Amino acid sequence: MHKPGSATPDRFAAQERFAEGAQFIGGRLGKGTSGRTHAVVDPASGEEVLTYELAGAEDVDAAVAAARAAFPGWAGATPGERSDALHRFAAVLADRAEDFARAESLQCGKPLKLTREFDVPGTIDNTSFFAGAARHLQGQSAGEYSGDHTSYVRREPIGVVGSIAPWNYPLQMAAWKILPAIAAGNTIVLKPAEITPLTSLLFAQAATDAGIPDGVINIVTGTGKEAGERLVGHPDVAMTSFTGSTAVGKRVAEIATATVKRLHLELGGKAPFVVFDDADLEAAVHGAVAGALINTGQDCTAATRAYVQRPLYEAFVERTAALMETVRLGDPFAAGTDLGPLISHVQRDRVAGFVDRARGYARVVTGGEVPEGELAKGAYYRPTLVADAAQDSEIVQSEIFGPVLVVLPFDTDDEGIRLANDTPYGLAASAWSRDVYRANRATREIKAGCVWVNDHIPIISEMPHGGYKASGFGKDMSAYSFEEYTQIKHVMFDNTAVAAKDWHRTIFGDR
């Protein structure tokens, strides 16, 4: 088995592939003009895999100009033409699936089996979905609602969309933002996280190779302060879509408000995992471990707070800890690896800080440590189970974004649902019960954009993803997200050619 970061033919050659730069503007790769460089680091080894020139304000301006120039032609294409282009795009992605999987594993530290089986197939499926959806963007049928007038509703593209994607799912988040926007006829400038730009750049190149016109998709890779804020505040950007923390989302909203932009925010989460006393315990335990540790816990829908009804509480804690201890940490490119590193040593230390502080008021049942040996060079942290914390404690209320699950007991159904709702967030949740009435009540009363029953984490292209409360507003995926990237126009015809004269006479009299 090769060591993390070692040079082998199995790894993605990022420095070689992006020698021309990490900005994709008007269909071409180029270097940033900020005068500063940034390194993409393999979190499994701490080794640099790409050094590139960061985008500055003039790169953002150039990308917006390219998108603006491409907009009339792309918006004027028929739905069938856009659909055909997206079908070709899906085929190119499928042909390059292994390339995408390796690049995503390298920059994020995700196990290769995860990127191969989840991230990349999900992205291809999303592309196919929006290829079909492009032909089904409908307004409202004509009708007579006012005297001799016929009205109908048009759905039209908005213009240039400026989007900012996070580092935890770089490929999928790029797809979730780009695909509905361009399927509806918009053009886009995407700013990926500067630490994980590789697959966003590959995505844009694949689109160009599939025949999507230059300028429809543009990528600017720079810092949030310089490139991100410039993109959000740009006067020629008609809509902003942002995925990230609630704190940064507030800043994005503040900047976007100055130019009265359409705004889409998918923010933080603290998903509850509610286990009622009639649940299938083994299924719940396996669901909790999978739901908490997906992507090393760096998922805003990950199970983070397990509320377990008291008759099952101790057994759940014991069995969940035992299952967590079987999870294998290792090289993301090794076949036997279940869990990769966190995105960086900074993030690992942040997660460790939450757990270390919790030792003073809760019980760390398993984990809570950095592994020794070769893995200590990377940003690894052992799967961690914390029990008996108070509901108002930091580890229960704050988003940790790591492989940490907190378990708390509850007595009555009312209490379990109340505790589930007792954070500022409302992105996702799950309820575990064999009783359909109990489960249905939970889906109705838990305030979250998605509530799974007897499962936690799966998503599908046809269904929406988005939150309540401090988790933001707007939807990704599905026809709901498609509609968000359009604006509605009411068109009204005078069928008599005399109605305007009648209105004039009513208001001003005979003249």
Phi and psi in degrees as a GROMACS rama.xvg file:
@    title "Ramachandran Plot"
@    xaxis  label "Phi"
@    yaxis  label "Psi"
@TYPE xy
-77.9539  156.065  HIS-2
-79.2683  154.664  LYS-3
-56.1243  132.828  PRO-4
87.2792  -9.8416  GLY-5
-69.3789  146.562  SER-6
-78.105  113.774  ALA-7
-139.81  160.684  THR-8
-61.4573  -15.3893  PRO-9
-74.9011  -19.2381  ASP-10
-93.7297  158.949  ARG-11
-80.5201  128.209  PHE-12
-86.5731  79.8252  ALA-13
-66.5774  -43.9076  ALA-14
-60.6342  -37.3789  GLN-15
-71.7934  -41.8323  GLU-16
-72.4417  -28.9498  ARG-17
-117.263  36.1928  PHE-18
-61.6254  -28.2984  ALA-19
-80.9315  -9.45197  GLU-20
128.763  171.839  GLY-21
-116.25  24.757  ALA-22
-114.529  135.598  GLN-23
-122.685  100.72  PHE-24
-128.951  125.78  ILE-25
61.5375  31.6432  GLY-26
88.38  6.39038  GLY-27
-135.909  144.207  ARG-28
-75.9851  144.863  LEU-29
-157.947  172.871  GLY-30
-90.5085  150.572  LYS-31
-75.0766  161.02  GLY-32
-115.383  14.4541  THR-33
-72.2832  -18.7263  SER-34
85.7328  4.27122  GLY-35
-126.353  151.597  ARG-36
-112.937  163.773  THR-37
-143.39  150.573  HIS-38
-110.448  135.615  ALA-39
-89.0379  127.464  VAL-40
-116.056  135.413  VAL-41
-72.2692  111.241  ASP-42
-69.03  -13.3303  PRO-43
-78.3014  -22.3588  ALA-44
-128.962  -18.8503  SER-45
82.1923  5.12167  GLY-46
-88.5686  143.695  GLU-47
-72.806  135.937  GLU-48
-115.788  -14.3861  VAL-49
-160.85  133.228  LEU-50
-118.429  129.4  THR-51
-141.237  166.601  TYR-52
-88.1942  125.148  GLU-53
-69.75  149.839  LEU-54
-72.0563  144.356  ALA-55
-113.715  -173.935  GLY-56
-60.0129  -36.9664  ALA-57
-71.6712  -26.3216  GLU-58
-68.5422  -40.9453  ASP-59
-61.2269  -44.8399  VAL-60
-60.4142  -40.6874  ASP-61
-66.4962  -39.2387  ALA-62
-67.2584  -41.5542  ALA-63
-65.0096  -40.2576  VAL-64
-63.0954  -39.9937  ALA-65
-65.0634  -41.9992  ALA-66
-65.5164  -40.0958  ALA-67
-65.3723  -39.8309  ARG-68
-67.5692  -33.0117  ALA-69
-80.8352  -16.2624  ALA-70
-61.7971  -48.6307  PHE-71
-57.7964  -42.8078  PRO-72
-68.7529  -42.3265  GLY-73
-70.8444  -42.3392  TRP-74
-64.7975  -30.7365  ALA-75
-82.4101  -9.85563  GLY-76
-66.431  151.283  ALA-77
-72.3061  157.042  THR-78
-54.3686  -37.098  PRO-79
-64.3232  -38.9334  GLY-80
-67.2274  -41.9022  GLU-81
-66.5549  -37.8742  ARG-82
-62.4743  -44.8911  SER-83
-60.8744  -41.4887  ASP-84
-63.3364  -40.0904  ALA-85
-71.1994  -33.9406  LEU-86
-63.2478  -41.528  HIS-87
-63.5132  -39.1359  ARG-88
-59.6659  -46.0301  PHE-89
-59.9993  -38.7752  ALA-90
-66.789  -39.9098  ALA-91
-64.4773  -42.8986  VAL-92
-59.2824  -43.8639  LEU-93
-62.2781  -39.8276  ALA-94
-64.4997  -29.6362  ASP-95
-106.928  19.8237  ARG-96
-55.8914  -43.3223  ALA-97
-66.2143  -37.4441  GLU-98
-59.2113  -47.4722  ASP-99
-63.5418  -42.7298  PHE-100
-61.6276  -43.2236  ALA-101
-69.9005  -40.139  ARG-102
-63.9093  -41.2453  ALA-103
-67.045  -41.1684  GLU-104
-64.1937  -39.8154  SER-105
-65.1769  -46.2279  LEU-106
-80.9052  -23.2188  GLN-107
-107.597  -18.6391  CYS-108
80.0272  13.2209  GLY-109
-72.3926  141.398  LYS-110
-56.1173  138.657  PRO-111
-59.7098  -32.4938  LEU-112
-66.4291  -27.8314  LYS-113
-72.6352  -45.768  LEU-114
-67.9234  -34.2904  THR-115
-70.6395  -38.3799  ARG-116
-97.3484  -15.494  GLU-117
-126.472  -63.9743  PHE-118
-62.2915  -51.9119  ASP-119
-72.9156  -49.1605  VAL-120
-58.6841  -37.1183  PRO-121
-63.0345  -37.7879  GLY-122
-68.2198  -42.2924  THR-123
-63.1249  -42.0973  ILE-124
-63.1241  -41.1019  ASP-125
-59.6508  -41.9343  ASN-126
-64.0703  -42.8168  THR-127
-63.5101  -40.3269  SER-128
-60.1974  -48.8739  PHE-129
-73.6952  -22.3007  PHE-130
-62.1051  -41.0903  ALA-131
-72.9025  -41.4566  GLY-132
-63.3046  -29.0469  ALA-133
-56.1383  -24.9909  ALA-134
-91.4933  2.25031  ARG-135
-127.219  28.4439  HIS-136
-86.3246  107.615  LEU-137
-116.767  148.693  GLN-138
-88.9589  -133.501  GLY-139
-131.005  143.08  GLN-140
-62.4931  155.059  SER-141
-67.4801  149.744  ALA-142
-164.726  162.104  GLY-143
-101.612  111.125  GLU-144
-114.95  -9.79247  TYR-145
-147.481  98.3458  SER-146
53.9616  -126.138  GLY-147
-95.7237  35.1429  ASP-148
-115.535  141.29  HIS-149
-108.067  131.393  THR-150
-119.414  148.756  SER-151
-150.84  167.084  TYR-152
-115.421  129.533  VAL-153
-102.033  142.06  ARG-154
-105.182  125.95  ARG-155
-127.086  151.97  GLU-156
-64.1639  156.179  PRO-157
-86.5926  -38.9666  ILE-158
139.834  -133.543  GLY-159
-86.1392  126.177  VAL-160
-103.472  132.435  VAL-161
-108.324  118.134  GLY-162
-122.896  148.583  SER-163
-127.383  124.534  ILE-164
-112.37  152.218  ALA-165
-90.2803  179.1  PRO-166
-92.4463  -8.80645  TRP-167
-79.9663  -33.4654  ASN-168
-133.879  69.5498  TYR-169
-57.7792  -43.1284  PRO-170
-70.6515  -50.6539  LEU-171
-65.2105  -38.543  GLN-172
-68.4679  -36.4227  MET-173
-60.6373  -43.985  ALA-174
-64.2829  -44.8817  ALA-175
-60.1728  -28.5405  TRP-176
-90.4353  -43.0206  LYS-177
-72.3495  -45.9606  ILE-178
-63.3875  -52.28  LEU-179
-64.8605  -32.1094  PRO-180
-64.0647  -49.6515  ALA-181
-79.0572  -27.8286  ILE-182
-61.7364  -32.7977  ALA-183
-83.3848  -3.61564  ALA-184
102.601  4.82554  GLY-185
-83.2371  167.154  ASN-186
-113.847  164.836  THR-187
-145.268  147.333  ILE-188
-120.711  119.208  VAL-189
-109.297  132.872  LEU-190
-106.998  106.689  LYS-191
-76.9658  166.673  PRO-192
-61.0052  137.159  ALA-193
-65.74  -16.336  GLU-194
-89.1384  -10.8626  ILE-195
-140.296  60.9878  THR-196
-91.0003  -7.55636  PRO-197
-60.1834  -50.4985  LEU-198
-75.604  -24.8877  THR-199
-64.7891  -40.8984  SER-200
-66.6186  -42.6679  LEU-201
-61.3008  -37.8622  LEU-202
-63.0357  -46.0501  PHE-203
-65.3686  -39.5827  ALA-204
-65.3619  -40.111  GLN-205
-62.8575  -37.7176  ALA-206
-62.5867  -43.4921  ALA-207
-63.245  -42.3693  THR-208
-66.7404  -23.6722  ASP-209
-82.7931  -4.83851  ALA-210
101.069  5.97315  GLY-211
-70.926  128.705  ILE-212
-59.3345  150.211  PRO-213
-56.0054  138.003  ASP-214
92.5702  -15.6541  GLY-215
-68.1265  -40.9351  VAL-216
-122.047  125.235  ILE-217
-131.488  143.428  ASN-218
-123.217  125.581  ILE-219
-117.888  122.141  VAL-220
-106.678  103.576  THR-221
-155.592  -175.924  GLY-222
-76.5849  158.796  THR-223
-63.848  -38.6144  GLY-224
-66.594  -41.7889  LYS-225
-91.8156  -59.3244  GLU-226
-79.4217  -42.0428  ALA-227
-64.5461  -49.0715  GLY-228
-67.4072  -34.7616  GLU-229
-64.5057  -40.7115  ARG-230
-66.0135  -46.1084  LEU-231
-64.16  -37.938  VAL-232
-89.0714  -0.580021  GLY-233
-64.8577  130.599  HIS-234
-66.5266  -20.5733  PRO-235
-94.1502  4.04223  ASP-236
-95.2404  121.801  VAL-237
-90.4688  -20.2515  ALA-238
-148.064  143.023  MET-239
-119.089  131.475  THR-240
-121.744  127.153  SER-241
-133.011  135.854  PHE-242
-123.372  127.837  THR-243
168.523  -157.916  GLY-244
-72.1181  156.865  SER-245
-63.1941  -38.1865  THR-246
-62.1854  -46.2234  ALA-247
-70.7034  -34.9758  VAL-248
-57.7498  -36.8298  GLY-249
-63.9774  -39.046  LYS-250
-66.9404  -41.5519  ARG-251
-59.8942  -44.6892  VAL-252
-62.5967  -38.9112  ALA-253
-62.1653  -44.1226  GLU-254
-69.5764  -43.1443  ILE-255
-64.2543  -32.6468  ALA-256
-61.3451  -31.0499  THR-257
-61.9079  -28.9586  ALA-258
-113.925  15.8342  THR-259
50.474  52.6705  VAL-260
-84.1518  153.642  LYS-261
-63.4798  139.103  ARG-262
-131.918  135.156  LEU-263
-129.801  122.472  HIS-264
-127.836  122.636  LEU-265
-116.532  109.169  GLU-266
-112.978  -153.698  LEU-267
-69.9015  171.045  GLY-268
-149.118  161.384  GLY-269
-149.353  66.3289  LYS-270
-65.0721  126.235  ALA-271
-81.0605  150.439  PRO-272
-130.198  97.4834  PHE-273
-99.9475  117.38  VAL-274
-110.512  109.796  VAL-275
-82.0251  162.634  PHE-276
-72.7861  -5.77959  ASP-277
-102.365  9.30015  ASP-278
-71.033  158.212  ALA-279
-74.1611  106.364  ASP-280
-61.5323  -45.0918  LEU-281
-64.0499  -40.2967  GLU-282
-63.6127  -41.8459  ALA-283
-64.5388  -41.8875  ALA-284
-61.5061  -48.6129  VAL-285
-64.3366  -39.008  HIS-286
-64.116  -37.2402  GLY-287
-66.6714  -44.4627  ALA-288
-65.8669  -45.1449  VAL-289
-64.8661  -43.8625  ALA-290
-69.2145  -30.6605  GLY-291
-82.5568  -32.1025  ALA-292
-101.315  -4.97831  LEU-293
-52.1094  131.478  ILE-294
55.718  35.4508  ASN-295
57.0722  33.1367  THR-296
76.5348  1.55295  GLY-297
-89.5268  66.4089  GLN-298
-148.948  125.448  ASP-299
-70.804  -10.8708  CYS-300
-102.158  1.77856  THR-301
-59.0253  147.888  ALA-302
-68.6604  119.53  ALA-303
-121.35  -27.5919  THR-304
-126.185  106.12  ARG-305
-94.7019  119.001  ALA-306
-104.477  117.81  TYR-307
-120.963  125.663  VAL-308
-61.0596  140.178  GLN-309
-51.6606  -38.9723  ARG-310
-58.8858  -25.2039  PRO-311
-103.891  -4.40952  LEU-312
-58.9341  -57.146  TYR-313
-64.2901  -39.901  GLU-314
-64.8727  -39.3358  ALA-315
-63.0798  -46.3461  PHE-316
-59.7495  -47.796  VAL-317
-63.1128  -47.0796  GLU-318
-73.2431  -35.0439  ARG-319
-66.0579  -43.1414  THR-320
-60.5665  -43.8495  ALA-321
-63.0703  -40.8909  ALA-322
-69.0414  -39.7172  LEU-323
-58.2986  -36.1986  MET-324
-69.907  -13.2588  GLU-325
-89.2912  -8.56781  THR-326
-69.6657  129.86  VAL-327
-97.3558  117.825  ARG-328
-86.3173  147.017  LEU-329
174.785  -170.401  GLY-330
-58.6154  124.934  ASP-331
-56.8528  -24.0488  PRO-332
-92.4224  -0.234418  PHE-333
-88.933  141.004  ALA-334
-62.2438  -32.3034  ALA-335
-87.9945  2.94902  GLY-336
-78.8745  128.819  THR-337
-95.6836  -35.1033  ASP-338
-136.137  129.144  LEU-339
-94.6625  -169.076  GLY-340
-78.5736  169.64  PRO-341
-71.3255  171.911  LEU-342
-66.8029  -26.1499  ILE-343
-161.822  165.82  SER-344
-65.4906  -32.0491  HIS-345
-62.1936  -45.3665  VAL-346
-67.1056  -39.0678  GLN-347
-59.9324  -44.5479  ARG-348
-67.3879  -32.5221  ASP-349
-64.8941  -45.801  ARG-350
-62.3338  -45.9592  VAL-351
-59.7279  -34.7858  ALA-352
-62.6051  -41.4993  GLY-353
-59.5999  -45.8262  PHE-354
-68.7873  -42.6696  VAL-355
-62.192  -39.867  ASP-356
-68.6185  -31.2072  ARG-357
-69.6777  -21.4947  ALA-358
-59.0653  -22.4192  ARG-359
-79.259  -13.8921  GLY-360
-138.736  1.1316  TYR-361
-144.695  178.486  ALA-362
-109.69  118.207  ARG-363
-86.1645  106.19  VAL-364
-78.797  -41.1688  VAL-365
-151.94  156.644  THR-366
79.1609  -143.81  GLY-367
76.1913  30.8893  GLY-368
-154.588  158.715  GLU-369
-86.5878  131.795  VAL-370
-67.1939  155.104  PRO-371
-93.0728  175.077  GLU-372
79.5276  -147.825  GLY-373
-58.7685  -35.9602  GLU-374
-68.1234  -20.0182  LEU-375
-64.0464  -20.3176  ALA-376
-71.3875  -27.5184  LYS-377
-92.6277  -174.492  GLY-378
-95.6957  46.5146  ALA-379
-83.8307  150.027  TYR-380
-148.997  135.276  TYR-381
-70.1644  145.026  ARG-382
-54.2046  133.731  PRO-383
-127.983  133.46  THR-384
-119.08  125.485  LEU-385
-117.768  131.187  VAL-386
-122.04  158.658  ALA-387
68.3752  24.4241  ASP-388
-78.3664  153.979  ALA-389
-76.5579  149.516  ALA-390
-58.5093  -33.9446  GLN-391
-90.7349  9.25044  ASP-392
-77.3108  160.832  SER-393
-58.3623  -42.7636  GLU-394
-70.3795  -20.2578  ILE-395
-88.3282  -36.0884  VAL-396
-92.2269  -26.0344  GLN-397
-99.7688  148.808  SER-398
-76.5202  118.777  GLU-399
-90.9255  -41.9734  ILE-400
62.3737  54.4581  PHE-401
-159.915  -178.958  GLY-402
-80.3724  60.7268  PRO-403
-128.615  125.475  VAL-404
-118.006  130.963  LEU-405
-106.562  132.881  VAL-406
-117.388  130.08  VAL-407
-130.952  147.458  LEU-408
-88.6241  157.578  PRO-409
-142.752  160.907  PHE-410
-102.967  -58.382  ASP-411
-102.923  160.505  THR-412
-59.7165  -40.3406  ASP-413
-56.7196  -44.1395  ASP-414
-66.0415  -42.1789  GLU-415
-60.2403  -43.9104  GLY-416
-69.9592  -38.0321  ILE-417
-61.9214  -44.5338  ARG-418
-65.476  -38.8049  LEU-419
-58.514  -36.1229  ALA-420
-86.6105  -3.00066  ASN-421
-91.0554  54.0701  ASP-422
-144.58  168.25  THR-423
-70.5154  -12.8606  PRO-424
-94.4444  162.781  TYR-425
-162.133  53.6309  GLY-426
-90.6267  -50.1579  LEU-427
-151.368  162.181  ALA-428
-162.397  167.96  ALA-429
-143.059  152.853  SER-430
-128.343  136.545  ALA-431
-121.234  112.713  TRP-432
-164.053  150.195  SER-433
-89.9309  -7.8186  ARG-434
-94.3238  114.167  ASP-435
-62.7526  -33.3701  VAL-436
-71.116  -40.0498  TYR-437
-64.5843  -45.4218  ARG-438
-64.5737  -40.6016  ALA-439
-64.6744  -38.7285  ASN-440
-61.6373  -42.9421  ARG-441
-62.2691  -42.7346  ALA-442
-65.0261  -30.166  THR-443
-77.5243  -38.083  ARG-444
-99.7491  -19.1052  GLU-445
-76.7899  127.196  ILE-446
-90.2919  89.3539  LYS-447
-153.184  155.43  ALA-448
-71.8702  -20.5707  GLY-449
-142.991  131.168  CYS-450
-126.249  113.807  VAL-451
-86.2558  151.876  TRP-452
-119.164  121.169  VAL-453
58.0048  33.2462  ASN-454
-165.461  166.561  ASP-455
-156.061  121.22  HIS-456
115.633  -26.272  ILE-457
-67.1354  145.962  PRO-458
-133.283  156.213  ILE-459
-138.49  148.877  ILE-460
-60.9556  -30.1483  SER-461
-78.7544  -11.6089  GLU-462
-113.97  147.454  MET-463
-77.5279  155.039  PRO-464
-131.187  122.328  HIS-465
173.069  166.581  GLY-466
-114.492  175.444  GLY-467
-108.323  168.481  TYR-468
53.6786  -135.07  LYS-469
-73.9532  1.33531  ALA-470
-84.5431  2.76615  SER-471
100.249  -165.357  GLY-472
-150.38  155.578  PHE-473
99.406  160.987  GLY-474
-123.032  142.703  LYS-475
-101.749  159.896  ASP-476
60.1366  171.817  MET-477
67.2209  174.968  SER-478
-66.4897  -24.1356  ALA-479
-64.8295  -41.5557  TYR-480
-68.3797  -36.7899  SER-481
-56.4409  -46.4623  PHE-482
-65.9204  -29.1733  GLU-483
-64.8504  -24.2703  GLU-484
-93.2968  23.8716  TYR-485
-129.324  162.501  THR-486
-121.852  150.973  GLN-487
-103.696  132.109  ILE-488
-121.981  130.567  LYS-489
-90.2246  124.774  HIS-490
-112.474  133.283  VAL-491
-134.157  126.932  MET-492
-108.235  136.743  PHE-493
-86.0569  115.808  ASP-494
-85.007  -6.12491  ASN-495
-111.068  -16.3802  THR-496
67.1479  6.93327  ALA-497
-124.828  -2.87891  VAL-498
-61.9893  -38.9466  ALA-499
-62.59  -37.8794  ALA-500
-65.3293  -39.2044  LYS-501
-64.05  -42.3018  ASP-502
-61.6752  -43.1131  TRP-503
-61.4025  -43.0274  HIS-504
-64.3446  -38.5981  ARG-505
-63.4364  -40.523  THR-506
-84.8223  -41.4401  ILE-507
-112.756  -5.64058  PHE-508
81.5772  -178.16  GLY-509
-74.6962  123.315  ASP-510
